[in-house]
Amino acid sequence: MHILINYLKQKTMRKFEKYRENLQIVHEAGTDFIKSYSTLVAKIDYDERTAEVAEWYSMTTTKHINYACQKLGLTVINSFK
């Protein structure tokens, strides 16, 4: 897991085995995000081991977020009401 975190912090794009075409980790403006299709859907905080989701998304996008977090060992934090 530590190797994966270091890889992600290198300002690269990372795709996952599952959902390969529609799910990525991208680095923008100094921060890593989970990207589903063309939308940045969760902000990653490696120090806190979390991914913050700021709004409600469809079932498919929620599956993408949960899958990425499970693979990266992150906890999903829903900050929307």
C-alpha positions in Angstrom: 0.0 0.0 0.0 2.8 2.4 0.9 4.3 1.9 -2.6 0.9 2.8 -4.2 0.6 6.0 -2.2 4.1 7.1 -3.2 3.2 6.3 -6.8 0.1 8.4 -6.6 1.9 11.4 -5.0 4.2 11.6 -8.1 1.7 13.8 -9.9 0.7 11.1 -12.4 -2.6 9.7 -13.6 -3.5 6.2 -12.2 -6.1 3.9 -13.7 -7.6 0.9 -11.9 -7.9 -2.7 -13.2 -11.7 -2.6 -12.8 -13.5 0.3 -14.4 -10.3 1.0 -16.4 -11.9 3.4 -18.9 -13.9 5.5 -16.5 -12.1 5.6 -13.2 -8.8 7.4 -12.5 -6.7 9.1 -9.9 -5.6 12.5 -11.2 -3.4 15.3 -9.8 -4.7 18.8 -10.3 -3.8 22.1 -8.5 -1.6 20.3 -6.0 -4.2 17.7 -5.0 -5.1 14.2 -6.0 -8.7 13.4 -6.9 -10.8 10.4 -7.8 -12.2 11.1 -11.3 -15.2 9.2 -12.6 -15.8 9.7 -16.3 -14.9 13.4 -16.7 -15.8 14.6 -13.2 -13.6 15.0 -10.2 -15.8 13.3 -7.6 -13.6 13.0 -4.4 -10.6 14.9 -3.0 -8.0 12.5 -1.5 -6.2 13.3 1.7 -3.4 10.8 2.1 -2.4 12.0 5.6 -5.9 11.4 6.9 -6.5 8.4 4.7 -9.8 9.8 3.4 -11.6 10.7 0.2 -14.0 13.6 0.6 -17.1 13.6 -1.5 -18.8 17.0 -1.7 -22.0 16.2 -3.4 -24.4 13.3 -4.2 -23.6 11.2 -7.3 -25.3 8.4 -9.2 -25.1 4.7 -8.2 -22.4 4.1 -10.9 -20.2 7.0 -9.7 -20.7 5.9 -6.1 -19.5 2.4 -7.0 -16.4 4.0 -8.6 -15.7 6.1 -5.5 -16.1 3.1 -3.2 -14.0 0.8 -5.4 -11.1 3.3 -5.6 -11.2 3.9 -1.8 -11.3 0.2 -1.1 -8.2 -0.3 -3.3 -6.3 2.6 -1.8 -7.3 1.9 1.8 -9.2 5.2 2.2 -12.3 6.0 4.1 -15.1 7.9 2.2 -16.2 11.1 3.9 -19.5 12.4 2.6 -19.5 16.2 3.2 -22.8 16.9 1.5 -26.1 17.2 3.3 
